[in-house]
Amino acid sequence: MAYSEEIKKIRQKCFLSQKTFGRELGVSFSSINRWESGKRKPGISAMKKIKDFCDAQVL
């Protein structure tokens, strides 16, 4: 599964909109949108934020 699909799956599993998920991670809605569409990949700091979010949510 591609990173874009994984990010979308994480967000949807928590019932969050792209805007709300971005707010939780401290990034913009457009960043989440680009990651999920595969146009961009999250950087190292964003990947750490996603990991921390998942750890806190116990996914």
C-alpha positions as CSV (number, residue, x, y, z in Angstrom):
1,M,0.0,0.0,0.0
2,A,1.3,3.4,-0.9
3,Y,2.1,6.1,1.7
4,S,-0.8,8.2,0.3
5,E,-3.3,5.4,0.9
6,E,-1.9,4.8,4.4
7,I,-2.2,8.5,5.4
8,K,-5.8,8.6,4.1
9,K,-6.6,5.3,6.0
10,I,-5.2,6.7,9.3
11,R,-7.3,9.9,8.9
12,Q,-10.5,8.1,8.0
13,K,-10.1,5.6,10.8
14,C,-10.2,8.5,13.2
15,F,-13.2,10.1,11.4
16,L,-11.3,13.3,10.7
17,S,-11.6,15.7,7.8
18,Q,-8.4,16.7,6.0
19,K,-8.7,20.1,7.7
20,T,-9.0,18.6,11.2
21,F,-6.3,16.1,10.6
22,G,-4.0,18.9,9.4
23,R,-4.8,20.9,12.5
24,E,-3.9,17.9,14.7
25,L,-0.6,17.5,12.9
26,G,0.2,21.2,12.7
27,V,0.2,21.3,8.9
28,S,-2.2,22.8,6.4
29,F,-5.2,21.2,4.8
30,S,-3.5,21.5,1.4
31,S,-0.5,19.5,2.7
32,I,-2.8,16.6,3.7
33,N,-4.6,16.9,0.4
34,R,-1.3,16.7,-1.6
35,W,-0.1,13.7,0.5
36,E,-3.3,11.8,0.0
37,S,-3.4,12.5,-3.7
38,G,0.2,11.4,-4.1
39,K,1.4,14.7,-5.4
40,R,3.9,15.2,-2.5
41,K,5.4,13.0,0.2
42,P,5.5,14.1,3.8
43,G,8.9,15.2,5.1
44,I,10.7,13.6,8.0
45,S,9.2,16.0,10.6
46,A,5.7,15.4,9.2
47,M,6.3,11.7,9.3
48,K,7.3,12.0,13.0
49,K,4.1,14.0,13.7
50,I,2.0,11.3,12.0
51,K,3.7,8.6,14.0
52,D,3.2,10.5,17.3
53,F,-0.5,11.0,16.3
54,C,-0.9,7.3,15.7
55,D,0.8,6.4,19.0
56,A,-1.5,8.8,20.9
57,Q,-4.6,7.3,19.2
58,V,-3.4,3.7,19.6
59,L,-4.1,2.8,16.0
